[in-house]
């Protein structure tokens, strides 16, 4: 099965299993669904972040990409246009805003993001976790530089960007923080690395921690990783 057909099949399977909020019996899950997952209320913090997205989509800049993960489905050249990368890699606004609402709802003290990219999702997490710290790891120096520029523009002071591979930087994170409240897995979309980083993070979470996995339908391997999780 091609990757495209596999993703279509996974989506149809999700639709067949999905239930409305009225079918949820757990009070906690019902509140999470109604107040977080299905909330579409615009917040004042969103506008500044979305302006950065617009700037990226209109950029004529090119950068040399050092991709330490699974790469891009669309772009496989070492020198890529920023606008092309933004179109293919950035999370849609609704997904970024969901991260904001998750962080605002759970009020995490320490947030870890694996995969900074241009920092759009990082900003949504940081604005949501306004009383916490967001540690974000990125392997590409050029995208990390652009992300830092965005953090400075929004004047978001609770972000700690780390440049390097997940494998090299995670021990540094764990030395600084024994407990993680929210982890966003959004990089290295391969089964074995995903499970490796998940296992490492599990040593530093509790029953109250939240782990969010993106792109679980990226490939059959990522779906297998999600099933294992």
Secondary structure as a PSIPRED ss2 file (coil, helix, strand):
# PSIPRED VFORMAT (PSIPRED V4.0)

   1 X C   1.000  0.000  0.000
   2 X C   1.000  0.000  0.000
   3 X H   0.000  1.000  0.000
   4 X H   0.000  1.000  0.000
   5 X H   0.000  1.000  0.000
   6 X H   0.000  1.000  0.000
   7 X H   0.000  1.000  0.000
   8 X H   0.000  1.000  0.000
   9 X H   0.000  1.000  0.000
  10 X H   0.000  1.000  0.000
  11 X H   0.000  1.000  0.000
  12 X H   0.000  1.000  0.000
  13 X H   0.000  1.000  0.000
  14 X H   0.000  1.000  0.000
  15 X H   0.000  1.000  0.000
  16 X H   0.000  1.000  0.000
  17 X H   0.000  1.000  0.000
  18 X C   1.000  0.000  0.000
  19 X C   1.000  0.000  0.000
  20 X C   1.000  0.000  0.000
  21 X H   0.000  1.000  0.000
  22 X H   0.000  1.000  0.000
  23 X H   0.000  1.000  0.000
  24 X C   1.000  0.000  0.000
  25 X C   1.000  0.000  0.000
  26 X C   1.000  0.000  0.000
  27 X H   0.000  1.000  0.000
  28 X H   0.000  1.000  0.000
  29 X H   0.000  1.000  0.000
  30 X H   0.000  1.000  0.000
  31 X H   0.000  1.000  0.000
  32 X H   0.000  1.000  0.000
  33 X H   0.000  1.000  0.000
  34 X H   0.000  1.000  0.000
  35 X H   0.000  1.000  0.000
  36 X H   0.000  1.000  0.000
  37 X H   0.000  1.000  0.000
  38 X C   1.000  0.000  0.000
  39 X C   1.000  0.000  0.000
  40 X C   1.000  0.000  0.000
  41 X C   1.000  0.000  0.000
  42 X C   1.000  0.000  0.000
  43 X C   1.000  0.000  0.000
  44 X C   1.000  0.000  0.000
  45 X H   0.000  1.000  0.000
  46 X H   0.000  1.000  0.000
  47 X H   0.000  1.000  0.000
  48 X H   0.000  1.000  0.000
  49 X H   0.000  1.000  0.000
  50 X H   0.000  1.000  0.000
  51 X H   0.000  1.000  0.000
  52 X H   0.000  1.000  0.000
  53 X H   0.000  1.000  0.000
  54 X H   0.000  1.000  0.000
  55 X H   0.000  1.000  0.000
  56 X H   0.000  1.000  0.000
  57 X H   0.000  1.000  0.000
  58 X C   1.000  0.000  0.000
  59 X C   1.000  0.000  0.000
  60 X C   1.000  0.000  0.000
  61 X C   1.000  0.000  0.000
  62 X E   0.000  0.000  1.000
  63 X E   0.000  0.000  1.000
  64 X E   0.000  0.000  1.000
  65 X C   1.000  0.000  0.000
  66 X C   1.000  0.000  0.000
  67 X C   1.000  0.000  0.000
  68 X C   1.000  0.000  0.000
  69 X C   1.000  0.000  0.000
  70 X C   1.000  0.000  0.000
  71 X C   1.000  0.000  0.000
  72 X C   1.000  0.000  0.000
  73 X C   1.000  0.000  0.000
  74 X C   1.000  0.000  0.000
  75 X C   1.000  0.000  0.000
  76 X C   1.000  0.000  0.000
  77 X C   1.000  0.000  0.000
  78 X C   1.000  0.000  0.000
  79 X E   0.000  0.000  1.000
  80 X E   0.000  0.000  1.000
  81 X E   0.000  0.000  1.000
  82 X H   0.000  1.000  0.000
  83 X H   0.000  1.000  0.000
  84 X H   0.000  1.000  0.000
  85 X H   0.000  1.000  0.000
  86 X H   0.000  1.000  0.000
  87 X H   0.000  1.000  0.000
  88 X H   0.000  1.000  0.000
  89 X H   0.000  1.000  0.000
  90 X C   1.000  0.000  0.000
  91 X C   1.000  0.000  0.000
  92 X C   1.000  0.000  0.000
  93 X H   0.000  1.000  0.000
  94 X H   0.000  1.000  0.000
  95 X H   0.000  1.000  0.000
  96 X H   0.000  1.000  0.000
  97 X H   0.000  1.000  0.000
  98 X H   0.000  1.000  0.000
  99 X H   0.000  1.000  0.000
 100 X H   0.000  1.000  0.000
 101 X H   0.000  1.000  0.000
 102 X H   0.000  1.000  0.000
 103 X H   0.000  1.000  0.000
 104 X H   0.000  1.000  0.000
 105 X H   0.000  1.000  0.000
 106 X H   0.000  1.000  0.000
 107 X C   1.000  0.000  0.000
 108 X C   1.000  0.000  0.000
 109 X C   1.000  0.000  0.000
 110 X E   0.000  0.000  1.000
 111 X E   0.000  0.000  1.000
 112 X E   0.000  0.000  1.000
 113 X E   0.000  0.000  1.000
 114 X E   0.000  0.000  1.000
 115 X C   1.000  0.000  0.000
 116 X C   1.000  0.000  0.000
 117 X C   1.000  0.000  0.000
 118 X C   1.000  0.000  0.000
 119 X C   1.000  0.000  0.000
 120 X H   0.000  1.000  0.000
 121 X H   0.000  1.000  0.000
 122 X H   0.000  1.000  0.000
 123 X H   0.000  1.000  0.000
 124 X H   0.000  1.000  0.000
 125 X H   0.000  1.000  0.000
 126 X H   0.000  1.000  0.000
 127 X H   0.000  1.000  0.000
 128 X H   0.000  1.000  0.000
 129 X C   1.000  0.000  0.000
 130 X C   1.000  0.000  0.000
 131 X C   1.000  0.000  0.000
 132 X C   1.000  0.000  0.000
 133 X E   0.000  0.000  1.000
 134 X E   0.000  0.000  1.000
 135 X E   0.000  0.000  1.000
 136 X E   0.000  0.000  1.000
 137 X E   0.000  0.000  1.000
 138 X E   0.000  0.000  1.000
 139 X C   1.000  0.000  0.000
 140 X C   1.000  0.000  0.000
 141 X H   0.000  1.000  0.000
 142 X H   0.000  1.000  0.000
 143 X H   0.000  1.000  0.000
 144 X H   0.000  1.000  0.000
 145 X H   0.000  1.000  0.000
 146 X H   0.000  1.000  0.000
 147 X H   0.000  1.000  0.000
 148 X H   0.000  1.000  0.000
 149 X H   0.000  1.000  0.000
 150 X H   0.000  1.000  0.000
 151 X H   0.000  1.000  0.000
 152 X H   0.000  1.000  0.000
 153 X H   0.000  1.000  0.000
 154 X H   0.000  1.000  0.000
 155 X C   1.000  0.000  0.000
 156 X C   1.000  0.000  0.000
 157 X C   1.000  0.000  0.000
 158 X C   1.000  0.000  0.000
 159 X E   0.000  0.000  1.000
 160 X E   0.000  0.000  1.000
 161 X E   0.000  0.000  1.000
 162 X E   0.000  0.000  1.000
 163 X E   0.000  0.000  1.000
 164 X C   1.000  0.000  0.000
 165 X C   1.000  0.000  0.000
 166 X H   0.000  1.000  0.000
 167 X H   0.000  1.000  0.000
 168 X H   0.000  1.000  0.000
 169 X H   0.000  1.000  0.000
 170 X H   0.000  1.000  0.000
 171 X H   0.000  1.000  0.000
 172 X H   0.000  1.000  0.000
 173 X H   0.000  1.000  0.000
 174 X H   0.000  1.000  0.000
 175 X H   0.000  1.000  0.000
 176 X H   0.000  1.000  0.000
 177 X C   1.000  0.000  0.000
 178 X C   1.000  0.000  0.000
 179 X C   1.000  0.000  0.000
 180 X C   1.000  0.000  0.000
 181 X C   1.000  0.000  0.000
 182 X E   0.000  0.000  1.000
 183 X E   0.000  0.000  1.000
 184 X E   0.000  0.000  1.000
 185 X E   0.000  0.000  1.000
 186 X C   1.000  0.000  0.000
 187 X C   1.000  0.000  0.000
 188 X C   1.000  0.000  0.000
 189 X C   1.000  0.000  0.000
 190 X C   1.000  0.000  0.000
 191 X H   0.000  1.000  0.000
 192 X H   0.000  1.000  0.000
 193 X H   0.000  1.000  0.000
 194 X H   0.000  1.000  0.000
 195 X H   0.000  1.000  0.000
 196 X H   0.000  1.000  0.000
 197 X H   0.000  1.000  0.000
 198 X H   0.000  1.000  0.000
 199 X H   0.000  1.000  0.000
 200 X H   0.000  1.000  0.000
 201 X H   0.000  1.000  0.000
 202 X H   0.000  1.000  0.000
 203 X C   1.000  0.000  0.000
 204 X C   1.000  0.000  0.000
 205 X C   1.000  0.000  0.000
 206 X C   1.000  0.000  0.000
 207 X C   1.000  0.000  0.000
 208 X C   1.000  0.000  0.000
 209 X C   1.000  0.000  0.000
 210 X E   0.000  0.000  1.000
 211 X E   0.000  0.000  1.000
 212 X E   0.000  0.000  1.000
 213 X E   0.000  0.000  1.000
 214 X C   1.000  0.000  0.000
 215 X C   1.000  0.000  0.000
 216 X C   1.000  0.000  0.000
 217 X C   1.000  0.000  0.000
 218 X C   1.000  0.000  0.000
 219 X C   1.000  0.000  0.000
 220 X H   0.000  1.000  0.000
 221 X H   0.000  1.000  0.000
 222 X H   0.000  1.000  0.000
 223 X H   0.000  1.000  0.000
 224 X H   0.000  1.000  0.000
 225 X H   0.000  1.000  0.000
 226 X H   0.000  1.000  0.000
 227 X H   0.000  1.000  0.000
 228 X H   0.000  1.000  0.000
 229 X C   1.000  0.000  0.000
